[in-house]
Amino acid sequence: MFEEFEFNYYRGRVALFSMLKAIGVGKGDTVVTQAFTCLAVPEAIMATGARPIYADIEKGSVNMDPESLRKSISTSTKAIVIQHTFGIPARLNKLLEVAEEFSLPVIEDCCHTYSSTYNGKPVGSFGVGSFYSFEWGKPLVVGIGGGLKVNAQEYIDNIATQYNEMQLPGLTDRIKIEIQYWAFKILLRPSLYWPLKKAFHKLSKSGLAKGNYNDVEKEEVSLDFSLRLSSGLKARLKSKLKSIDKFTSISQRNSNFYKENIKSEKISFLTEPDGTDTVYARFPLIADNKEELLKKAEQNSIEVADWYNTVIHPLKDDDLEVIHYKSGSCPNAEWLSERVISLPVGKSVGNKYRKQIKSFLNSLNA
Ligand SMILES: *Cc1c(COP(=O)(O)O)cnc(C)c1O
């Protein structure tokens, strides 16, 4: 059973920000994180005044390469963020060995997982702390929101002080989030995945909906980083946390089906380290021709997600420089973002839809 969170924030990135601040990360420091992530992670690092350094992922995997981590560490490094992408545990034995060698604190990015284990121990319990997100696409959805678990007691007082100084989101914000929550809840089903995705992008561009990402061109730090979770969403989260075990068993049933039934020359599976017991947030695959597959999936109303579509999703070209990613520096992450797709594993996927997905993917051979 997953315990309740000690601290709940406006978003997952705010939880990361607060943990970094408690560690003492600030201007002039660097924090190592992996390429093949989303903008929220470097945004949180940069909000402290520090600079993100990107380690590459292991070839054929979705998680950080221990050797690339080692090369990314310098005298200015103050912390390491280890992400368990799609719920697949990172190669923790090697990564933690490197962190220990340099006496650096590790924060686990658990936005995709509550229940995955590594060598029998739950992810989120290895670092000094771990953070979670409750927006759309994550295993538990409350609308928008984040949580922090702190394993190293030495940081608790500092985090509590920061927390007490944070504000609650404004009324307009809360209303937008609430409308979005119910709209998605009522409308979202596999057959409406593609049209809803398009509508959400349009609405968040126009400011009518709360999008997932802030503008990278803006100099000032987003107000998001001074906000806690509203009490209404906190109550919703509390009741939703009870359904984690249910999500876990549905995810396992669906991902096992995918493992056993997807057989296509155009598609391959990702590799995972030994000792993992994975509860997927989505089931990732490597596609030969991602663009064509996505187009066909849309035509057939099959839910296939495209993320991470770039090394630091959703940024491209010059925007990557703004967050200090140098093009070509993480070739494995660049390779994968051009090929990765993922399938839903939650309760929207029943027996009939699973079979539809299977026949769609396996017919790509022809
Ligand atoms: C969603 C997500 C985040 C950020 O969460 P927000 O609630 O959007 O701030 C960070 N890391 C990963 C891997 C995520 O999937």
The ligand as a Gaussian input file, in Angstrom:
#p B3LYP/6-31G(d) Opt

LIG

0 1
 C        4.956000      14.683000     -15.920000
 C        6.372000      14.549000     -15.607000
 C        7.063000      15.524000     -14.886000
 C        6.474000      16.822000     -14.442000
 O        5.287000      16.778000     -13.823000
 P        4.379000      18.113000     -13.755000
 O        3.295000      17.733000     -12.804000
 O        3.909000      18.394000     -15.140000
 O        5.235000      19.221000     -13.255000
 C        8.399000      15.294000     -14.594000
 N        9.030000      14.173000     -15.009000
 C        8.402000      13.227000     -15.713000
 C        9.158000      12.023000     -16.130000
 C        7.065000      13.387000     -16.046000
 O        6.437000      12.450000     -16.774000

